[in-house]
Amino acid sequence: MSFTGKYELQSQENFEPFMRILGLSEEEIQKGKDLKSISEIVQDGKKFKITVTTGSKVMKNEFTIGEESEIELLNGEKIKVVVQMEGDNKLVAQVEGMKSVTEVNGDIITHTMTMGDLTFKRVSKRI
């Protein structure tokens, strides 16, 4: 299954507490919590380009499945990560105590980030 497409954020759970854990200021959290977010994913075999536009902020990441890549986190921090694919519809990465899972099912993409006992979930729909 291909991840390629444009997706609009439909819902998110635990945004505020998760952003606090990542170290964002209350001002940044309040500004970002109600902004619509558009994610554009381009998949070419094992290579991925992901562009997330939230308000005026644009975050771009590129990675290849199974290879170490540098990506930017939601708080602007850049880290090294190896993204793995499980099955044909799930991307999984472990980063500094956080697990990130992105799963596509039809026109819906679900991105879940878990740190400790807190899970941040975003659900987006293909547009």
RODO-2510 file (C-alpha; in nm, 4 decimals, decimal comma):
residues 127
     n   res          X          Y          Z
     1     m     0,0000     0,0000     0,0000
     2     s     0,1366     0,3418    -0,0926
     3     f     0,1589     0,6269     0,1566
     4     t     0,1743     0,8848    -0,1247
     5     g    -0,0886     1,1563    -0,0974
     6     k    -0,2005     1,4759     0,0745
     7     y    -0,3719     1,4373     0,4093
     8     e    -0,5628     1,6915     0,6201
     9     l    -0,5644     1,6618     0,9986
    10     q    -0,9085     1,5517     1,1207
    11     s    -0,8481     1,5011     1,4930
    12     q    -0,5745     1,4791     1,7537
    13     e    -0,5630     1,3489     2,1094
    14     n    -0,3286     1,4605     2,3914
    15     f    -0,1695     1,7396     2,1845
    16     e    -0,1126     1,9797     2,4748
    17     p     0,0410     1,7383     2,7314
    18     f     0,2616     1,5779     2,4632
    19     m     0,3942     1,9137     2,3385
    20     r     0,4754     2,0077     2,7006
    21     i     0,6851     1,6898     2,7323
    22     l     0,8686     1,7911     2,4126
    23     g     0,9455     2,1273     2,5722
    24     l     0,7266     2,3634     2,3685
    25     s     0,6186     2,6840     2,5417
    26     e     0,2552     2,7363     2,6440
    27     e     0,2336     3,0125     2,3809
    28     e     0,3505     2,7754     2,1038
    29     i     0,1118     2,5034     2,2243
    30     q    -0,1892     2,7356     2,2323
    31     k    -0,1028     2,8763     1,8874
    32     g    -0,0585     2,5293     1,7379
    33     k    -0,3426     2,3327     1,8919
    34     d    -0,6228     2,4569     1,6665
    35     l    -0,4293     2,5050     1,3431
    36     k    -0,5205     2,2814     1,0530
    37     s    -0,2323     2,0689     0,9392
    38     i    -0,1694     1,9292     0,5896
    39     s     0,0759     1,6428     0,5421
    40     e     0,2082     1,5569     0,1984
    41     i     0,3828     1,2230     0,1608
    42     v     0,5758     1,1109    -0,1451
    43     q     0,6857     0,7480    -0,1413
    44     d     0,9297     0,6174    -0,4015
    45     g     1,0009     0,2566    -0,3105
    46     k     1,1861     0,2754     0,0225
    47     k     1,2430     0,6525     0,0011
    48     f     1,0000     0,8917     0,1681
    49     k     0,9610     1,2699     0,1583
    50     i     0,7183     1,4117     0,4128
    51     t     0,6152     1,7769     0,4251
    52     v     0,3918     1,8922     0,7095
    53     t     0,2417     2,2425     0,6852
    54     t     0,0794     2,3783     1,0002
    55     g    -0,0206     2,7419     0,9705
    56     s     0,2945     2,9198     0,8491
    57     k     0,5317     2,6470     0,9776
    58     v     0,6611     2,3966     0,7216
    59     m     0,8550     2,0888     0,8354
    60     k     1,0241     1,8684     0,5754
    61     n     1,1784     1,5290     0,6417
    62     e     1,3297     1,2693     0,4096
    63     f     1,4289     0,9165     0,4985
    64     t     1,4925     0,5732     0,3489
    65     i     1,3506     0,2623     0,5165
    66     g     1,6196     0,0797     0,7153
    67     e     1,8831     0,3563     0,6833
    68     e     1,9860     0,6132     0,9423
    69     s     1,8454     0,9566     0,8577
    70     e     1,8315     1,2938     1,0275
    71     i     1,4779     1,4184     1,0880
    72     e     1,3292     1,7227     1,2560
    73     l     1,0946     1,6709     1,5504
    74     l     0,7855     1,8805     1,6255
    75     n     0,9932     2,0936     1,8653
    76     g     1,2524     2,1748     1,5951
    77     e     1,5175     1,9387     1,7365
    78     k     1,7061     1,7357     1,4752
    79     i     1,7827     1,3722     1,5569
    80     k     1,9152     1,0592     1,3890
    81     v     1,6626     0,7789     1,3422
    82     v     1,6127     0,4536     1,1529
    83     v     1,2581     0,4073     1,0228
    84     q     1,1398     0,0496     0,9668
    85     m     0,8368    -0,0742     0,7739
    86     e     0,6043    -0,3326     0,9249
    87     g     0,3839    -0,5044     0,6686
    88     d     0,3032    -0,2766     0,3767
    89     n     0,1174    -0,0020     0,5631
    90     k     0,3060     0,0836     0,8846
    91     l     0,6185     0,2950     0,9499
    92     v     0,7818     0,2525     1,2916
    93     a     1,0656     0,4471     1,4551
    94     q     1,2143     0,4535     1,8069
    95     v     1,3635     0,7865     1,9099
    96     e     1,5066     0,8870     2,2487
    97     g     1,2407     0,7105     2,4554
    98     m     0,9622     0,7827     2,2058
    99     k     0,7963     0,5370     1,9682
   100     s     0,6431     0,6725     1,6486
   101     v     0,4005     0,4663     1,4393
   102     t     0,2423     0,5893     1,1154
   103     e    -0,0213     0,3628     0,9644
   104     v    -0,2242     0,4063     0,6464
   105     n    -0,5617     0,2371     0,5993
   106     g    -0,7405     0,3395     0,2805
   107     d    -0,7834     0,7188     0,2892
   108     i    -0,6989     0,7492     0,6596
   109     i    -0,3497     0,7902     0,8029
   110     t    -0,2959     0,7576     1,1785
   111     h     0,0221     0,8835     1,3436
   112     t     0,0765     0,7785     1,7045
   113     m     0,3677     0,8920     1,9219
   114     t     0,4152     0,7332     2,2620
   115     m     0,6486     0,8555     2,5354
   116     g     0,6217     0,6813     2,8718
   117     d     0,2509     0,6378     2,9408
   118     l     0,1402     0,9327     2,7241
   119     t     0,0186     0,8771     2,3678
   120     f    -0,0331     1,1569     2,1139
   121     k    -0,2565     1,0496     1,8257
   122     r    -0,3256     1,2346     1,4999
   123     v    -0,5788     1,1139     1,2440
   124     s    -0,5689     1,2608     0,8924
   125     k    -0,7786     1,1987     0,5809
   126     r    -0,6607     1,1981     0,2193
   127     i    -0,7716     1,5095     0,0304
***
